[in-house]
Amino acid sequence: MKGFQPYLIVTQKIVRRFTVTVAFSLFATGCATYQTSDSVKSMDLRYQAGDYTLLAESIEQELNLLDSETGELATVTPSGNILLHLEAAESWRLTGNKERAIEHYDVIETLFKDEDTEGYGKKIAESIGSAFVNDGVRSYEPPPAERILTNFYKALSFWSSGELDNARVEFNRANERARIAVERYQKMIEKEQAKSEENSSNKKNLHSDGVQNALSQNFPNIEYWEVFDSFVNPAVAYINSIFLAQGPGADIEKAETLLQRVSGMIGDNDIINEDLLSLRQYGRLSNGHPQRWIIFESGLSPVYGEKKFSIPWITSNALIQVTVALPELIDRPSGMVVNGVAIDNQAIELLPFARMDMVMRTEFKKRWPATVSRAVISAATKAVLQDQMGRKFGVLGNLAGTVYANASASADTRGWHAMPEQWSLAKVPALQEVSLRVPYGNGEYKEIMLPANQNALIYIKQPTPYAAPLVELFYL
């Protein structure tokens, strides 16, 4: 147990508090994961049905911010589950209530900072929890994909409200989050790998053929995933470049740099190539003829599921089988068809140019070594416990240790459900006034009028064919 001493050097008070919390959490929730909980299922159903107001109000009530008798909303405060704030913020934005959405996004920014500056004692307690139970006892730390979209949606809210300076701040924050994520993840990976190899037995078991074969059998394709080189979301970067290239305060140089980055990430794209050429030749997005950029954020992002399997583990007493639970990305089919968008009843061809699964896989693959390392530490801790209980109490003790190890093995499947499947793009001339329609539900549609001879960005978000879309018009 010498290798586990760094985890055990904590005060008795922290240990007692942690033990009570773990016991309650483990036996109260049983084998349920975040994805299979009733509250998350309910939120997901409402989001997919487009019941945004009902969803937002139910979350406000769960955060104790809604008076059920008067229906009045209290001021959002930096407390409560960060995931609930994320879901509430985007639900309100989809209803058109940008002010309430921004309130939640402001609080989320504070909660991000609290998580990033979390005290050493709490981190130690969470490390113990991860080892003796699972990653679910750790406070939720939103990955780069979620943090970047938080600033992006907030930027869109400010932009549509005419607050261009605030929108610029949020776009800059999104860029900064992508930049620092590389360094942060590298440090995390090195730290978790070092922990897993502090104990020579851990190191030997981790690299054993049995463990490596179990990992490759259950996750055979991770090494072949198509991912980005960085944490930049190409859709966010592209829309940021459009924002930077418009208006009297345009920053053409920065807009061009972002477009070059997007082009390098997604490859050949006629529209983006044309935009880049216009910036270089004319110092603006268009070549003198007014254009409309239509960007459709559609569908449902993948979510994290759980995969359990056994790995062989050698203790000082015997070779035993230990249950490991690791997260896996699961697609959520939405049935979305983006080419139903029409201008004056003529369908527009929108072509996908950025996929959320690829953004999430980039992050997932980067943190995979750290995730596996924590799971190994947890498995090793339970293996030692199981071995000691078997020695002390015989068959019954070994059985109790096995039951605990299996019951407590659970992957962290938490994540933000309001992210999309993909972004699609079209660009059409803006020579005359037209109506743009986005279908949904049973023959219904959202319609907006587009003026003649005006550069404009039309931004659409729609999670499923049944949900009413958010359609926003930005003059450029």
Secondary structure, DSSP 8 states (H G I E B T S, - for coil): -GGGHHHH-S-HHHHHHHHHHHHHHHHHHTT--TTTSHHHHHHHHHHHHT-HHHHHHHHHHHTT-B-TTT--B----S-S-HHHHHHHHHHHHHHT-HHHHHHHHHHHHHHHHHHHT--HHHHHHHHHHHHHT-GGGS-----HHHHHHHHHHHHHHHHHTT-HHHHHHHHHHHHHHHHHHHHHHHHHHHHHHHHHTSSHHHHHHHTSHHHHHHHHHHS-SGGG----SSS--HHHHHHHHHHHTSSTT--HHHHHHHHHHHHHHH---HHHHHHHHHHHHHSSSSSSS-EEEEEEEES---EEEEEEEEEEEE-SS-EEEEEEEEEEEE-------GGG-EETTEE---EEEEEHHHHHHHHHHHHHHHHHHHHHHHHHHHHHHHHHHHHHHHHHHHHHHHHHHHHH--------TT--SEEEEEEEE--S-EEEEEEETTTEEEEEEE-TT--EEEEEEESSTTS--EEEEEE-
